[in-house]
């Protein structure tokens, strides 16, 4: 027990509860940290609740000192990640760690050592992280933007962790950026003309989704997503179980006029999904839906009696254009049109002043160029590391 620290595997419901509860203590005095909903956080790490475990294996660990939980980490192998070629992040010898939180470096050192040992015993030679635990959940370590809260489904990390991770020999493999857009400002004149040109083009139609046809609309979006993102680093397609899981979780924050599908000659070729920032609505609930948190959150999601929530920030977590159009001018035109339509709706009906776009891979030149051209700025950077073990 170096420094009186014990590392043990998470085995019971009580252990999982302790795993979820730890950040509430470690970040209690940090105004930029947003408490997650505990029930949701518990479900993400529990086999049988999160369909990630249908194609992955994982072990969670807790660190204790004098009987007190002082750290946590996960080690995992996603069997839909490993078939990817190494240049796309995968490889049969690759595995991941994530969910790192620790009181101090001594605790973190032992946790990462334990995660690496579990990975080695499962044949892993390339340790990649943090990925907690799916690429679709909270990938990357926050290295820029600690001074303001993350938006919905984006992580937050102690600023000390960057130096700790690098001290273990981990090197950057990929940065993920989020971009902040001031939606109270009109687009630059050139972009406004591109949007207006598209609006006059009878071959182009940008429409709202119809939540009453949720399953059909979700299928259209996922078909575009799987095509558009298939060449991206770290891309793992959703399984049918994961589609159902994500749909159930996200449906309360899907609003027709914030999710767009673009059609060209009647064919769906692009989409953009925007959510009200749920973190703004749940920040004061301290992770608890009961006894009164559920009522507060539901009231806020429904905007009181209006049915429309009021939030300062919206988030664009997903956008895609089918692959055969990605090198064309039409791709950026469709993106600008969808962003402008959503900007107008968010400004007019939701009381928003900012939108966060991303995450976007650092080498996704098309999307980063679009974000830059509409005068967004990078507000957060998340880094994924790798190391031979």
Secondary structure, 3 states (H helix, E strand, C coil): CHHHEEEEECCCHHHHHHHHHHHHHHCCCCCCCCCCCHHHHHHHCCCCCCHHHHCEEEEEEEEEECCEEEEEEEEEEECCCCCCCHHHCCCCCEEEEEEEEECCHHHHHHHHHHHHHHHHHCCCCEEEECEECCCCCEECEEEECCCCCCCCCCCCCCCCHHHHHHHCCCEEEEEEEEEEEECCCCCCHHHHHHHHHHHHCCCEEEEECCHHHHHHHHHHHHHHHHHHCCCCCCCCCCCHHHHHHHHHHHHHHCCHHHEEEEEECCEEEEEEEEEECHHHHHHHHCCCCCCCHHHHHHHHHCCCCCCCCCCCEEEEEEEEECHHHCCCHHHHHHHHHHHHHHHHHHHHHCCCCEEEEEEEECCCHHHHHHHHHCCCEEEEEEEEEEEEC
